[in-house]
């Protein structure tokens, strides 16, 4: 029986469509995927790698602008899990690197080049506060100071040590108390208060751990400063 008129047109369209679908099924490609979705009504689910949000340096959710340093600070959890200081995807301070200690964990970074200058921890429960003072007093203009607390960051604090941190841009250090959690990024010669600081007060009624508040986590992008004149 011959097909005529509208029936012949329908038959031709079906034949072309089936041929296209068969070809794309055999050879793959995005058009084949789209065609299969069109006919079946199903959409292909993204892979696990595709569905995960992309992470950038130090785990930031977005990249930093040019001439900015990506950082992430994590204070210690109680007196068990040590703090972390990450800069430009490099871990400067962590338990894995075996360079954390009770008290204040500090990393000094060149604010012009982003180069790590030094890392050190200061025991603020049983240590000598003069060690911290000798460390902070001679800092050069433009030096970035990254601080993450572990266990107790304040017992040995005195007026001069608090003033030195205030000169680096801290506003929370004047009230920092026994076992408070604290993360801070400051700079020698900063003109304003630092926008990079968090403090969690040690309060028995709201502490996450018995005797300690929860760990703090802070990240962001710090602009490199231009070279100093002269």
VENFEN-V657690 format. One record per residue. N is the residue number from 0. SS is DSSP state (a for helix, b for strand, c for the rest). OMEGA is omega as a letter, one per 30 degrees, with the letter a starting at -180 (* if undefined). Layout:
N_SS_OMEGA ; N_SS_OMEGA
//
This chain:
0_c_a ; 1_c_l ; 2_c_a ; 3_c_l ; 4_c_a ; 5_a_a ; 6_a_l ; 7_a_a ; 8_a_l ; 9_a_a ; 10_a_l ; 11_a_l ; 12_a_l ; 13_a_a ; 14_a_l ; 15_a_a ; 16_a_l ; 17_a_l ; 18_a_l ; 19_a_l ; 20_a_a ; 21_a_a ; 22_a_a ; 23_a_l ; 24_a_a ; 25_a_a ; 26_a_l ; 27_c_l ; 28_c_a ; 29_a_a ; 30_a_l ; 31_a_l ; 32_a_a ; 33_a_a ; 34_a_l ; 35_a_l ; 36_a_a ; 37_a_a ; 38_a_a ; 39_a_a ; 40_c_a ; 41_c_l ; 42_c_a ; 43_c_a ; 44_c_l ; 45_c_l ; 46_c_l ; 47_a_a ; 48_a_a ; 49_a_a ; 50_a_l ; 51_c_l ; 52_c_a ; 53_c_l ; 54_c_a ; 55_c_a ; 56_a_a ; 57_a_l ; 58_a_l ; 59_c_a ; 60_c_l ; 61_c_a ; 62_c_l ; 63_c_l ; 64_c_l ; 65_c_l ; 66_c_l ; 67_b_l ; 68_b_l ; 69_b_l ; 70_b_l ; 71_b_l ; 72_b_l ; 73_b_l ; 74_c_l ; 75_c_l ; 76_b_a ; 77_c_l ; 78_c_a ; 79_c_a ; 80_b_a ; 81_c_a ; 82_c_l ; 83_b_l ; 84_b_a ; 85_b_l ; 86_b_l ; 87_c_l ; 88_c_l ; 89_b_l ; 90_b_a ; 91_b_a ; 92_b_l ; 93_c_l ; 94_c_l ; 95_c_l ; 96_c_l ; 97_c_l ; 98_c_l ; 99_c_l ; 100_c_l ; 101_c_l ; 102_b_l ; 103_b_l ; 104_b_a ; 105_b_l ; 106_b_l ; 107_b_a ; 108_b_l ; 109_b_a ; 110_c_l ; 111_c_a ; 112_c_a ; 113_c_a ; 114_c_l ; 115_b_l ; 116_b_a ; 117_b_l ; 118_b_a ; 119_b_l ; 120_b_a ; 121_b_a ; 122_c_a ; 123_c_l ; 124_c_a ; 125_c_a ; 126_c_a ; 127_c_a ; 128_a_l ; 129_a_l ; 130_a_l ; 131_a_a ; 132_a_l ; 133_a_a ; 134_a_a ; 135_a_a ; 136_a_a ; 137_c_a ; 138_c_l ; 139_c_l ; 140_c_l ; 141_c_l ; 142_b_l ; 143_b_a ; 144_b_l ; 145_b_a ; 146_b_l ; 147_b_a ; 148_b_l ; 149_b_a ; 150_c_a ; 151_c_a ; 152_c_a ; 153_c_a ; 154_c_a ; 155_c_a ; 156_c_l ; 157_c_a ; 158_a_a ; 159_a_a ; 160_a_l ; 161_a_l ; 162_a_l ; 163_a_l ; 164_a_l ; 165_a_l ; 166_a_l ; 167_c_l ; 168_c_a ; 169_c_l ; 170_c_a ; 171_c_a ; 172_a_a ; 173_a_l ; 174_a_a ; 175_c_a ; 176_c_a ; 177_c_l ; 178_c_l ; 179_c_l ; 180_b_a ; 181_b_l ; 182_b_a ; 183_b_l ; 184_b_l ; 185_b_a ; 186_b_l ; 187_c_l ; 188_c_l ; 189_c_a ; 190_c_a ; 191_c_l ; 192_c_a ; 193_c_l ; 194_c_a ; 195_c_l ; 196_b_l ; 197_b_l ; 198_b_l ; 199_b_a ; 200_c_l ; 201_c_a ; 202_c_a ; 203_c_a ; 204_c_a ; 205_c_a ; 206_c_l ; 207_c_l ; 208_b_a ; 209_c_l ; 210_c_a ; 211_b_l ; 212_c_a ; 213_c_l ; 214_c_l ; 215_c_l ; 216_b_a ; 217_b_l ; 218_b_a ; 219_b_a ; 220_b_a ; 221_b_l ; 222_b_l ; 223_c_l ; 224_c_l ; 225_c_l ; 226_c_a ; 227_c_l ; 228_c_l ; 229_c_*
//
